[in-house]
Amino acid sequence: MEGNEVLIILKKIVKGIIHGLFMWLIYVLAIPFIVNSLTTAEIFTVPTFFELRWFLIMLFFIIIFAVASALKHRPYGILLNVFGNLLAFLILVKLLEGGLVTISVPIEEGLEVYVFMDLRIVLYTIFIVITVPSIMISVYESLKEIDEHI
């Protein structure tokens, strides 16, 4: 390999790392935080960077998108990118408890009201507005790059 090819691959890997961090921030931190702040009671705890489980998920996103970016002109890159996007959405579904959430709101001392919230429309909207276009754009870019290499 020439030095120029190595630089191109390193550039793709750095791009994939940034993409993985971005996906982690959007799906694991930003969207749950926004949904949480729109309700009167705290539905769930928004994950933080310092929890080991979420740190490992962030590393997993970084690795998936870095490898997908490095293999962008190969079919495996397309599959990894689609897998990463779907995995991000599934983690969001897990965080939002499948979209069906029950919260308790204290009214008086010893008296609580349980509120049932259906967040499935939020999940459907996120899937249609963010996940599907992200998959379509990554597949289109990868196919375009494969076509250029042929």
N, CA, C and O atoms as a DFTB+ gen file, in Angstrom:
600 C
 N C O
     1  1       0.841      -1.183       0.000
     2  2       0.000       0.000       0.000
     3  2       0.884       1.242       0.000
     4  3       1.922       1.289       0.661
     5  1       0.471       2.190      -0.715
     6  2       1.181       3.457      -0.729
     7  2       0.720       4.304       0.449
     8  3      -0.311       4.037       1.066
     9  1       1.502       5.322       0.741
    10  2       1.158       6.218       1.839
    11  2      -0.162       6.922       1.619
    12  3      -0.886       7.207       2.573
    13  1      -0.480       7.205       0.368
    14  2      -1.723       7.892       0.042
    15  2      -2.941       7.013       0.340
    16  3      -3.954       7.504       0.838
    17  1      -2.844       5.717       0.035
    18  2      -3.952       4.792       0.310
    19  2      -4.168       4.632       1.807
    20  3      -5.306       4.566       2.272
    21  1      -3.076       4.570       2.561
    22  2      -3.189       4.456       4.017
    23  2      -3.874       5.694       4.584
    24  3      -4.713       5.587       5.479
    25  1      -3.521       6.857       4.070
    26  2      -4.145       8.098       4.521
    27  2      -5.640       8.112       4.224
    28  3      -6.435       8.577       5.042
    29  1      -6.020       7.606       3.065
    30  2      -7.439       7.548       2.699
    31  2      -8.192       6.612       3.640
    32  3      -9.294       6.936       4.085
    33  1      -7.609       5.455       3.947
    34  2      -8.257       4.508       4.861
    35  2      -8.364       5.106       6.259
    36  3      -9.406       4.980       6.903
    37  1      -7.301       5.757       6.741
    38  2      -7.351       6.392       8.062
    39  2      -8.408       7.496       8.106
    40  3      -9.095       7.668       9.113
    41  1      -8.530       8.231       7.022
    42  2      -9.551       9.279       6.939
    43  2     -10.951       8.671       7.029
    44  3     -11.825       9.217       7.702
    45  1     -11.159       7.548       6.354
    46  2     -12.458       6.868       6.415
    47  2     -12.741       6.358       7.824
    48  3     -13.872       6.441       8.302
    49  1     -11.712       5.830       8.490
    50  2     -11.902       5.314       9.851
    51  2     -12.257       6.446      10.808
    52  3     -13.149       6.292      11.642
    53  1     -11.573       7.578      10.697
    54  2     -11.885       8.728      11.551
    55  2     -13.309       9.213      11.279
    56  3     -14.033       9.571      12.208
    57  1     -13.703       9.226      10.022
    58  2     -15.076       9.597       9.656
    59  2     -16.083       8.631      10.294
    60  3     -17.131       9.056      10.780
    61  1     -15.763       7.338      10.291
    62  2     -16.634       6.345      10.915
    63  2     -16.714       6.513      12.420
    64  3     -17.779       6.327      13.009
    65  1     -15.596       6.865      13.052
    66  2     -15.597       7.098      14.502
    67  2     -16.500       8.281      14.838
    68  3     -17.275       8.221      15.792
    69  1     -16.402       9.339      14.067
    70  2     -17.259      10.510      14.294
    71  2     -18.726      10.144      14.060
    72  3     -19.600      10.591      14.803
    73  1     -19.002       9.335      13.032
    74  2     -20.373       8.891      12.757
    75  2     -20.908       8.056      13.919
    76  3     -22.054       8.238      14.329
    77  1     -20.094       7.143      14.455
    78  2     -20.513       6.324      15.592
    79  2     -20.816       7.164      16.822
    80  3     -21.808       6.924      17.510
    81  1     -19.962       8.153      17.105
    82  2     -20.218       9.049      18.236
    83  2     -21.504       9.845      18.033
    84  3     -22.282      10.039      18.967
    85  1     -21.716      10.297      16.809
    86  2     -22.924      11.055      16.494
    87  2     -24.171      10.197      16.696
    88  3     -25.149      10.656      17.287
    89  1     -24.144       8.967      16.213
    90  2     -25.296       8.072      16.378
    91  2     -25.554       7.804      17.852
    92  3     -26.704       7.782      18.290
    93  1     -24.482       7.599      18.623
    94  2     -24.627       7.358      20.057
    95  2     -25.251       8.577      20.729
    96  3     -26.158       8.439      21.550
    97  1     -24.772       9.759      20.388
    98  2     -25.318      10.974      20.997
    99  2     -26.788      11.170      20.649
   100  3     -27.588      11.537      21.510
   101  1     -27.145      10.928      19.402
   102  2     -28.533      11.135      18.977
   103  2     -29.467      10.108      19.607
   104  3     -30.442      10.472      20.264
   105  1     -29.169       8.818      19.406
   106  2     -30.106       7.764      19.803
   107  2     -30.086       7.448      21.293
   108  3     -31.125       7.109      21.860
   109  1     -28.933       7.550      21.937
   110  2     -28.845       7.112      23.331
   111  2     -28.951       8.278      24.304
   112  3     -29.401       8.091      25.434
   113  1     -28.549       9.470      23.897
   114  2     -28.608      10.598      24.825
   115  2     -29.659      11.646      24.455
   116  3     -30.509      11.983      25.279
   117  1     -29.609      12.159      23.233
   118  2     -30.446      13.310      22.882
   119  2     -31.939      12.982      22.839
   120  3     -32.739      13.668      23.475
   121  1     -32.316      11.953      22.104
   122  2     -33.750      11.640      21.967
   123  2     -34.371      11.252      23.308
   124  3     -35.439      11.769      23.636
   125  1     -33.747      10.353      24.114
   126  2     -34.341      10.082      25.433
   127  2     -34.413      11.324      26.325
   128  3     -35.374      11.490      27.077
   129  1     -33.407      12.193      26.245
   130  2     -33.432      13.422      27.042
   131  2     -34.587      14.324      26.621
   132  3     -35.274      14.890      27.472
   133  1     -34.805      14.460      25.324
   134  2     -35.903      15.300      24.827
   135  2     -37.253      14.724      25.244
   136  3     -38.127      15.459      25.702
   137  1     -37.425      13.412      25.086
   138  2     -38.693      12.776      25.483
   139  2     -38.905      12.931      26.978
   140  3     -40.023      13.191      27.423
   141  1     -37.845      12.772      27.757
   142  2     -37.934      12.909      29.203
   143  2     -38.305      14.330      29.605
   144  3     -39.099      14.523      30.525
   145  1     -37.747      15.318      28.934
   146  2     -38.011      16.702      29.314
   147  2     -39.389      17.181      28.864
   148  3     -39.877      18.191      29.370
   149  1     -40.022      16.485      27.933
   150  2     -41.358      16.870      27.482
   151  2     -42.459      16.366      28.407
   152  3     -43.610      16.788      28.286
   153  1     -42.122      15.478      29.319
   154  2     -43.126      14.943      30.241
   155  2     -42.991      15.635      31.587
   156  3     -41.964      16.244      31.887
   157  1     -44.042      15.536      32.397
   158  2     -44.012      16.189      33.705
   159  2     -43.242      15.382      34.730
   160  3     -42.708      15.945      35.685
   161  1     -43.176      14.093      34.551
   162  2     -42.438      13.243      35.482
   163  2     -41.307      12.554      34.731
   164  3     -41.357      12.397      33.511
   165  1     -40.302      12.154      35.468
   166  2     -39.169      11.495      34.828
   167  2     -39.559      10.064      34.472
   168  3     -39.871       9.262      35.352
   169  1     -39.540       9.750      33.185
   170  2     -39.935       8.425      32.719
   171  2     -38.832       7.422      33.001
   172  3     -39.092       6.327      33.500
   173  1     -37.637       7.782      32.691
   174  2     -36.500       6.893      32.874
   175  2     -35.267       7.755      33.052
   176  3     -35.297       8.959      32.799
   177  1     -34.201       7.144      33.483
   178  2     -32.948       7.860      33.666
   179  2     -32.218       7.925      32.339
   180  3     -31.986       6.900      31.697
   181  1     -31.858       9.121      31.936
   182  2     -31.096       9.284      30.703
   183  2     -29.690       8.757      30.956
   184  3     -29.058       9.146      31.939
   185  1     -29.188       7.881      30.091
   186  2     -27.862       7.305      30.308
   187  2     -26.772       8.375      30.297
   188  3     -26.885       9.393      29.614
   189  1     -25.733       8.124      31.056
   190  2     -24.595       9.039      31.063
   191  2     -23.386       8.334      30.479
   192  3     -23.357       7.112      30.338
   193  1     -22.395       9.134      30.145
   194  2     -21.177       8.615      29.528
   195  2     -20.405       7.727      30.499
   196  3     -19.711       6.804      30.073
   197  1     -20.519       7.995      31.787
   198  2     -19.662       7.330      32.759
   199  2     -20.176       5.964      33.207
   200  3     -19.453       5.244      33.896
   201  1     -21.374       5.591      32.848
   202  2     -21.853       4.250      33.168
   203  2     -21.197       3.265      32.212
   204  3     -21.184       3.484      31.001
   205  1     -20.657       2.191      32.752
   206  2     -19.879       1.245      31.947
   207  2     -20.700       0.666      30.803
   208  3     -20.191       0.524      29.691
   209  1     -21.945       0.334      31.055
   210  2     -22.787      -0.272      30.023
   211  2     -22.943       0.664      28.824
   212  3     -22.836       0.225      27.680
   213  1     -23.191       1.937      29.075
   214  2     -23.391       2.897      27.991
   215  2     -22.076       3.267      27.326
   216  3     -22.041       3.583      26.136
   217  1     -20.993       3.228      28.097
   218  2     -19.675       3.454      27.509
   219  2     -19.339       2.329      26.533
   220  3     -18.789       2.581      25.461
   221  1     -19.668       1.088      26.900
   222  2     -19.419      -0.049      26.005
   223  2     -20.300       0.026      24.756
   224  3     -19.856      -0.313      23.659
   225  1     -21.538       0.468      24.926
   226  2     -22.409       0.642      23.761
   227  2     -21.843       1.710      22.838
   228  3     -21.875       1.562      21.617
   229  1     -21.318       2.802      23.430
   230  2     -20.706       3.849      22.612
   231  2     -19.507       3.293      21.847
   232  3     -19.353       3.568      20.657
   233  1     -18.659       2.514      22.516
   234  2     -17.511       1.909      21.830
   235  2     -17.965       0.970      20.718
   236  3     -17.342       0.911      19.658
   237  1     -19.047       0.238      20.958
   238  2     -19.575      -0.664      19.942
   239  2     -20.028       0.117      18.709
   240  3     -19.748      -0.282      17.579
   241  1     -20.736       1.241      18.934
   242  2     -21.138       2.097      17.813
   243  2     -19.920       2.601      17.046
   244  3     -19.895       2.579      15.815
   245  1     -18.914       3.052      17.784
   246  2     -17.711       3.584      17.138
   247  2     -17.051       2.510      16.290
   248  3     -16.654       2.772      15.154
   249  1     -16.929       1.305      16.829
   250  2     -16.280       0.215      16.088
   251  2     -17.092      -0.150      14.848
   252  3     -16.530      -0.300      13.763
   253  1     -18.412      -0.294      14.999
   254  2     -19.256      -0.662      13.852
   255  2     -19.128       0.364      12.734
   256  3     -18.908      -0.002      11.580
   257  1     -19.263       1.641      13.065
   258  2     -19.241       2.659      12.017
   259  2     -17.839       2.918      11.486
   260  3     -17.689       3.305      10.327
   261  1     -16.808       2.716      12.302
   262  2     -15.439       2.863      11.800
   263  2     -15.125       1.767      10.791
   264  3     -14.550       2.039       9.738
   265  1     -15.500       0.528      11.107
   266  2     -15.267      -0.583      10.173
   267  2     -16.137      -0.414       8.928
   268  3     -15.679      -0.659       7.812
   269  1     -17.391       0.004       9.119
   270  2     -18.277       0.220       7.965
   271  2     -17.731       1.314       7.058
   272  3     -17.825       1.221       5.834
   273  1     -17.167       2.339       7.659
   274  2     -16.600       3.421       6.854
   275  2     -15.341       2.967       6.121
   276  3     -15.118       3.353       4.973
   277  1     -14.519       2.150       6.778
   278  2     -13.306       1.647       6.128
   279  2     -13.646       0.695       4.982
   280  3     -12.916       0.626       3.993
   281  1     -14.748      -0.035       5.112
   282  2     -15.173      -0.986       4.076
   283  2     -16.281      -0.403       3.201
   284  3     -17.100      -1.147       2.662
   285  1     -16.310       0.902       3.058
   286  2     -17.431       1.562       2.394
   287  2     -17.652       1.089       0.959
   288  3     -18.798       1.016       0.514
   289  1     -16.601       0.770       0.235
   290  2     -16.773       0.362      -1.163
   291  2     -16.937      -1.144      -1.309
   292  3     -16.805      -1.685      -2.407
   293  1     -17.223      -1.816      -0.209
   294  2     -17.483      -3.256      -0.231
   295  2     -18.888      -3.515       0.326
   296  3     -19.411      -2.703       1.090
   297  1     -19.493      -4.633      -0.049
   298  2     -20.851      -4.932       0.462
   299  2     -20.911      -5.046       1.985
   300  3     -21.939      -4.734       2.586
   301  1     -19.813      -5.491       2.618
   302  2     -19.825      -5.611       4.079
   303  2     -19.980      -4.253       4.749
   304  3     -20.592      -4.146       5.812
   305  1     -19.435      -3.229       4.135
   306  2     -19.579      -1.885       4.684
   307  2     -21.029      -1.440       4.697
   308  3     -21.494      -0.830       5.660
   309  1     -21.742      -1.750       3.618
   310  2     -23.168      -1.404       3.547
   311  2     -23.938      -2.146       4.637
   312  3     -24.755      -1.553       5.340
   313  1     -23.673      -3.441       4.772
   314  2     -24.385      -4.246       5.772
   315  2     -24.090      -3.763       7.188
   316  3     -24.997      -3.691       8.018
   317  1     -22.832      -3.430       7.473
   318  2     -22.488      -2.934       8.805
   319  2     -23.156      -1.592       9.092
   320  3     -23.592      -1.339      10.215
   321  1     -23.233      -0.746       8.092
   322  2     -23.875       0.549       8.281
   323  2     -25.366       0.387       8.558
   324  3     -25.905       1.032       9.458
   325  1     -26.026      -0.462       7.798
   326  2     -27.454      -0.732       8.031
   327  2     -27.653      -1.363       9.405
   328  3     -28.577      -0.993      10.129
   329  1     -26.790      -2.315       9.768
   330  2     -26.861      -2.956      11.082
   331  2     -26.691      -1.931      12.195
   332  3     -27.425      -1.963      13.183
   333  1     -25.735      -1.027      12.049
   334  2     -25.506      -0.003      13.066
   335  2     -26.701       0.914      13.242
   336  3     -27.063       1.255      14.368
   337  1     -27.315       1.316      12.142
   338  2     -28.494       2.182      12.225
   339  2     -29.671       1.467      12.877
   340  3     -30.365       2.048      13.712
   341  1     -29.899       0.220      12.505
   342  2     -31.003      -0.535      13.113
   343  2     -30.735      -0.821      14.584
   344  3     -31.654      -0.790      15.403
   345  1     -29.480      -1.098      14.923
   346  2     -29.117      -1.330      16.317
   347  2     -29.350      -0.072      17.155
   348  3     -29.825      -0.155      18.287
   349  1     -29.020       1.076      16.602
   350  2     -29.258       2.334      17.320
   351  2     -30.747       2.511      17.602
   352  3     -31.129       2.921      18.698
   353  1     -31.581       2.203      16.618
   354  2     -33.022       2.327      16.824
   355  2     -33.518       1.318      17.862
   356  3     -34.365       1.655      18.689
   357  1     -33.006       0.095      17.829
   358  2     -33.431      -0.912      18.809
   359  2     -33.025      -0.526      20.227
   360  3     -33.767      -0.787      21.174
   361  1     -31.872       0.086      20.381
   362  2     -31.458       0.553      21.708
   363  2     -32.402       1.654      22.183
   364  3     -32.755       1.707      23.361
   365  1     -32.809       2.526      21.274
   366  2     -33.769       3.566      21.631
   367  2     -35.106       2.955      22.043
   368  3     -35.720       3.410      23.007
   369  1     -35.558       1.940      21.333
   370  2     -36.804       1.250      21.702
   371  2     -36.676       0.655      23.099
   372  3     -37.617       0.719      23.890
   373  1     -35.528       0.084      23.403
   374  2     -35.289      -0.481      24.737
   375  2     -35.314       0.625      25.794
   376  3     -35.897       0.451      26.864
   377  1     -34.679       1.766      25.491
   378  2     -34.676       2.872      26.451
   379  2     -36.074       3.415      26.703
   380  3     -36.408       3.780      27.830
   381  1     -36.887       3.471      25.660
   382  2     -38.251       3.985      25.804
   383  2     -39.243       2.878      26.141
   384  3     -40.454       3.067      26.022
   385  1     -38.738       1.743      26.554
   386  2     -39.542       0.604      27.009
   387  2     -40.590       0.195      25.987
   388  3     -41.734      -0.080      26.348
   389  1     -40.219       0.152      24.738
   390  2     -41.120      -0.267      23.675
   391  2     -42.175       0.761      23.320
   392  3     -43.053       0.484      22.503
   393  1     -42.109       1.932      23.911
   394  2     -43.067       2.987      23.613
   395  2     -44.263       3.021      24.543
   396  3     -45.033       3.982      24.517
   397  1     -44.437       2.008      25.355
   398  2     -45.554       1.976      26.305
   399  2     -44.988       2.158      27.707
   400  3     -44.339       1.258      28.240
   401  1     -45.232       3.310      28.297
   402  2     -44.610       3.663      29.564
   403  2     -45.690       3.986      30.583
   404  3     -46.665       4.669      30.274
   405  1     -45.508       3.490      31.795
   406  2     -46.384       3.840      32.903
   407  2     -45.560       4.627      33.909
   408  3     -44.512       4.164      34.358
   409  1     -46.030       5.811      34.262
   410  2     -45.327       6.609      35.261
   411  2     -46.274       6.896      36.412
   412  3     -47.492       6.928      36.241
   413  1     -45.697       7.103      37.578
   414  2     -46.523       7.454      38.732
   415  2     -46.266       8.914      39.084
   416  3     -45.121       9.363      39.142
   417  1     -47.339       9.636      39.314
   418  2     -47.253      11.050      39.672
   419  2     -47.832      11.201      41.072
   420  3     -49.020      10.951      41.276
   421  1     -47.002      11.612      42.052
   422  2     -47.536      11.795      43.409
   423  2     -48.440      13.028      43.478
   424  3     -48.074      14.109      43.015
   425  1     -49.640      12.844      44.071
   426  2     -50.587      13.957      44.208
   427  2     -50.521      14.509      45.629
   428  3     -50.314      15.704      45.839
   429  1     -50.697      13.639      46.573
   430  2     -50.605      14.008      47.983
   431  2     -49.704      12.990      48.652
   432  3     -49.239      12.036      48.027
   433  1     -49.474      13.205      49.904
   434  2     -48.642      12.259      50.633
   435  2     -49.363      10.912      50.720
   436  3     -50.462      10.810      51.264
   437  1     -48.725       9.896      50.177
   438  2     -49.297       8.560      50.191
   439  2     -50.268       8.284      49.052
   440  3     -50.801       7.177      48.965
   441  1     -50.512       9.248      48.184
   442  2     -51.449       9.073      47.086
   443  2     -50.738       9.340      45.759
   444  3     -50.165      10.408      45.542
   445  1     -50.792       8.349      44.890
   446  2     -50.150       8.481      43.587
   447  2     -51.153       8.162      42.488
   448  3     -52.052       7.339      42.664
   449  1     -50.985       8.817      41.374
   450  2     -51.786       8.542      40.193
   451  2     -50.849       7.943      39.154
   452  3     -49.768       8.473      38.894
   453  1     -51.274       6.840      38.568
   454  2     -50.463       6.201      37.538
   455  2     -50.961       6.641      36.167
   456  3     -52.150       6.549      35.859
   457  1     -50.037       7.115      35.365
   458  2     -50.367       7.621      34.037
   459  2     -49.738       6.692      33.011
   460  3     -48.550       6.374      33.080
   461  1     -50.550       6.266      32.069
   462  2     -50.083       5.396      30.991
   463  2     -49.787       6.264      29.779
   464  3     -50.660       6.991      29.305
   465  1     -48.556       6.191      29.274
   466  2     -48.171       7.003      28.117
   467  2     -47.816       6.092      26.953
   468  3     -47.060       5.132      27.099
   469  1     -48.370       6.410      25.813
   470  2     -48.064       5.666      24.597
   471  2     -47.101       6.496      23.756
   472  3     -47.502       7.466      23.113
   473  1     -45.833       6.107      23.766
   474  2     -44.797       6.832      23.029
   475  2     -44.479       6.169      21.691
   476  3     -43.478       6.495      21.054
   477  1     -45.338       5.235      21.268
   478  2     -45.047       4.545      20.007
   479  2     -45.032       5.496      18.819
   480  3     -44.273       5.286      17.873
   481  1     -45.856       6.537      18.851
   482  2     -45.852       7.495      17.741
   483  2     -44.506       8.207      17.664
   484  3     -44.034       8.532      16.574
   485  1     -43.889       8.451      18.819
   486  2     -42.547       9.051      18.840
   487  2     -41.553       8.095      18.194
   488  3     -40.710       8.512      17.399
   489  1     -41.653       6.812      18.536
   490  2     -40.743       5.820      17.950
   491  2     -40.966       5.677      16.447
   492  3     -40.005       5.579      15.684
   493  1     -42.223       5.666      16.020
   494  2     -42.507       5.572      14.581
   495  2     -41.946       6.781      13.838
   496  3     -41.358       6.648      12.765
   497  1     -42.135       7.957      14.424
   498  2     -41.632       9.177      13.792
   499  2     -40.113       9.155      13.687
   500  3     -39.558       9.504      12.646
   501  1     -39.448       8.751      14.744
   502  2     -37.983       8.672      14.725
   503  2     -37.527       7.664      13.685
   504  3     -36.558       7.909      12.966
   505  1     -38.216       6.532      13.597
   506  2     -37.836       5.517      12.616
   507  2     -37.997       6.051      11.194
   508  3     -37.126       5.851      10.348
   509  1     -39.117       6.733      10.936
   510  2     -39.386       7.227       9.581
   511  2     -38.525       8.439       9.231
   512  3     -38.068       8.563       8.095
   513  1     -38.302       9.327      10.186
   514  2     -37.603      10.579       9.895
   515  2     -36.082      10.455      10.009
   516  3     -35.357      11.125       9.273
   517  1     -35.591       9.617      10.913
   518  2     -34.139       9.540      11.128
   519  2     -33.546       8.224      10.640
   520  3     -32.588       8.231       9.867
   521  1     -34.100       7.095      11.078
   522  2     -33.467       5.804      10.802
   523  2     -33.538       5.421       9.330
   524  3     -32.512       5.097       8.730
   525  1     -34.719       5.451       8.741
   526  2     -34.866       5.037       7.339
   527  2     -34.056       5.925       6.395
   528  3     -33.345       5.396       5.541
   529  1     -34.134       7.259       6.512
   530  2     -33.286       8.072       5.621
   531  2     -31.795       7.839       5.832
   532  3     -31.019       7.868       4.877
   533  1     -31.396       7.610       7.070
   534  2     -29.984       7.341       7.343
   535  2     -29.530       6.065       6.653
   536  3     -28.435       6.011       6.093
   537  1     -30.368       5.041       6.693
   538  2     -30.040       3.784       6.011
   539  2     -30.017       3.997       4.502
   540  3     -29.104       3.531       3.820
   541  1     -31.018       4.697       3.982
   542  2     -31.085       4.907       2.530
   543  2     -29.902       5.731       2.024
   544  3     -29.342       5.427       0.970
   545  1     -29.524       6.761       2.760
   546  2     -28.391       7.591       2.345
   547  2     -27.098       6.796       2.378
   548  3     -26.282       6.899       1.462
   549  1     -26.903       5.999       3.432
   550  2     -25.660       5.222       3.510
   551  2     -25.590       4.162       2.415
   552  3     -24.520       3.924       1.855
   553  1     -26.710       3.528       2.105
   554  2     -26.721       2.533       1.024
   555  2     -26.467       3.217      -0.316
   556  3     -25.702       2.706      -1.134
   557  1     -27.097       4.365      -0.549
   558  2     -26.901       5.093      -1.803
   559  2     -25.448       5.520      -1.971
   560  3     -24.863       5.336      -3.039
   561  1     -24.860       6.094      -0.910
   562  2     -23.461       6.528      -0.993
   563  2     -22.526       5.353      -1.226
   564  3     -21.584       5.448      -2.013
   565  1     -22.787       4.243      -0.541
   566  2     -21.932       3.068      -0.710
   567  2     -22.054       2.496      -2.115
   568  3     -21.047       2.142      -2.729
   569  1     -23.269       2.403      -2.626
   570  2     -23.454       1.881      -3.983
   571  2     -22.830       2.809      -5.021
   572  3     -22.276       2.347      -6.018
   573  1     -22.918       4.106      -4.788
   574  2     -22.302       5.065      -5.696
   575  2     -20.777       4.904      -5.685
   576  3     -20.131       4.962      -6.731
   577  1     -20.215       4.701      -4.493
   578  2     -18.767       4.517      -4.387
   579  2     -18.333       3.184      -5.000
   580  3     -17.276       3.108      -5.626
   581  1     -19.145       2.129      -4.825
   582  2     -18.834       0.840      -5.453
   583  2     -18.863       0.994      -6.968
   584  3     -18.004       0.453      -7.665
   585  1     -19.852       1.734      -7.482
   586  2     -19.962       1.958      -8.922
   587  2     -18.752       2.729      -9.459
   588  3     -18.295       2.469     -10.572
   589  1     -18.238       3.669      -8.678
   590  2     -17.063       4.427      -9.103
   591  2     -15.808       3.567      -9.136
   592  3     -14.913       3.808      -9.946
   593  1     -15.732       2.564      -8.262
   594  2     -14.559       1.688      -8.218
   595  2     -14.563       0.649      -9.333
   596  3     -13.523       0.072      -9.649
   597  1     -15.729       0.408      -9.929
   598  2     -15.816      -0.620     -10.983
   599  2     -15.354      -0.065     -12.300
   600  3     -15.354      -0.776     -13.304
